[in-house]
Amino acid sequence: DPLNDFVILYRTNAQSRIFEESLRKRNLPYRVYGGLSFYQRKEIKDVIAYLRLVLNADDEEAFKRVVNYPARGIGDTTQQKLVSAASAHQVGMGVLLSNLAEYQVPVNAGTSRKLEAFATLMNELRALVSHRNVYELTNDLLAKTGLLNDLNLDTSMEAISRKENIQELLAGMNDFVTTKLEEGNKAVYLSDYLAEVSLLTDQDEEKSAEGDRVTMMTIHAAKGLEFRYVFVVGLEEDIFPSTFSQDSERALEEERRLLYVALTRAEKACVFSYAKSRFRNGTMNFTRPSRFLSDLDPAFLDVSGAATGSVLPSKQPLTSSGYRGQSTHQDRSTFQRERPAVQPERSFPQREASRKLTRLTTHSQEPAATSATPEQTPAAQAQGDLAIGKALVHERFGRGVIEKIEGTGPDRTITVQFENTGQRKLLLKFAKFTLES
């Protein structure tokens, strides 16, 4: 089937990031319909520009983008004077800002103080670069620059969407850092991250909307359109239905109708999915599948059980979300409605769309919070149980089999062949997995 037959539908724009990155890694072209790709959104470009300026004080393009955002009273006229002075004296913007009087920049005393304050702010952030990973540094940056505070002052839906995008950017940074550390790679700093992001933004600029491509869009934007294969993602409580609809029956009904819109975009097959866990507000939390999944008539679903393959009866409690495996546990929340679970969202489905919804199970008894600086895990402490050929379930990579064990002490590593993500070498003291019994 051509890629034009496939569409990924999501409730909020921020959800597009992981799918955009996954499609890029698989060299599958895509288009974002009715919106911008993740790294082209204003708030994301603002944060990236700040990070670029932290790394390179002479980045003039980044300087002009952020020097007056949030507003600092440094307008276009002042910025042009700075650019002209830097050019006339043949110095970089960083040198100029640190020596305004020496280079006789024609600004008044009040503007000079504002520029000096901005230069001091950037120097404080630069002092953190060598001993903060990019996730930690960006959190500091958002607080010190006032970016998040500026968005918090705006309560509009547009501002909420921008905050969601920034939170998703942080989630991506956390994933970047955690993955590198688990693989024994210490390249988790600002320069390492920007090198990777620059490739993504370059691809965005080169990308044309024409040709055979997977389509991505919000469900609202999909009204009136149809595709042969539809993937509706993020069917989780607090996403779909939205957090803002929880206290209103009318709002919940509107969310339910929106799911109907998503479902009826499919001409041949529709696949629902929810993530096993999401990184939010500095912690990794297990999710609760959407209550709307229990509204679907099982007679029209193709659902496989985790072990038995049986179709699950309506309104019966299921296990909480997770990766494939044999063990199950009851969801600890009070949410006990039927939830047809599917593939974890970190893996984009194969070109040949499947109509089966696979019930999944989790292998963790408690949803432990994680951050971009992981501590030693229970997996690291149970090293005596490791053996070549042993199956495990990783928090993010899914199920795999140990192929090799090397090293000793804190440098001990395992090489695992994962079912969905290929072979990976993991530093055991940071690896987050559970051995299958």
Sequence and secondary structure as in RCSB ss.txt:
>XXXX:A:sequence
DPLNDFVILYRTNAQSRIFEESLRKRNLPYRVYGGLSFYQRKEIKDVIAYLRLVLNADDEEAFKRVVNYPARGIG
DTTQQKLVSAASAHQVGMGVLLSNLAEYQVPVNAGTSRKLEAFATLMNELRALVSHRNVYELTNDLLAKTGLLND
LNLDTSMEAISRKENIQELLAGMNDFVTTKLEEGNKAVYLSDYLAEVSLLTDQDEEKSAEGDRVTMMTIHAAKGL
EFRYVFVVGLEEDIFPSTFSQDSERALEEERRLLYVALTRAEKACVFSYAKSRFRNGTMNFTRPSRFLSDLDPAF
LDVSGAATGSVLPSKQPLTSSGYRGQSTHQDRSTFQRERPAVQPERSFPQREASRKLTRLTTHSQEPAATSATPE
QTPAAQAQGDLAIGKALVHERFGRGVIEKIEGTGPDRTITVQFENTGQRKLLLKFAKFTLES
>XXXX:A:secstr
  GGGEEEEESSGGGHHHHHHHHHHTT  EEETTS  GGGSHHHHHHHHHHHHHH TT HHHHHHHTTSS  S  
HHHHHHHHHHHHHHT  HHHHHHTTTTTT    HHHHHHHHHHHHHHHHHHTTGGGS HHHHHHHHHHHHTHHHH
HHT  SHHHHHHHHHHHHHHHHHHHHHHHHHHTT    SHHHHHHHHHHHHHHHHH  S SS EEEEETGGGTT 
 EEEEEE   BTBBTTBGGGTT HHHHHHHHHHHHHHHTTEEEEEEE   SEEEETTEEEE  B GGGGGS GGG
  EE SSS     TT   B    S S   B SSS  S       TTS   SS    EE      SS     SS  
  HHHHTGGG  TT EEEETTTEEEEEEEEE  GGG EEEEEETTTEEEEEETTT  EEE  
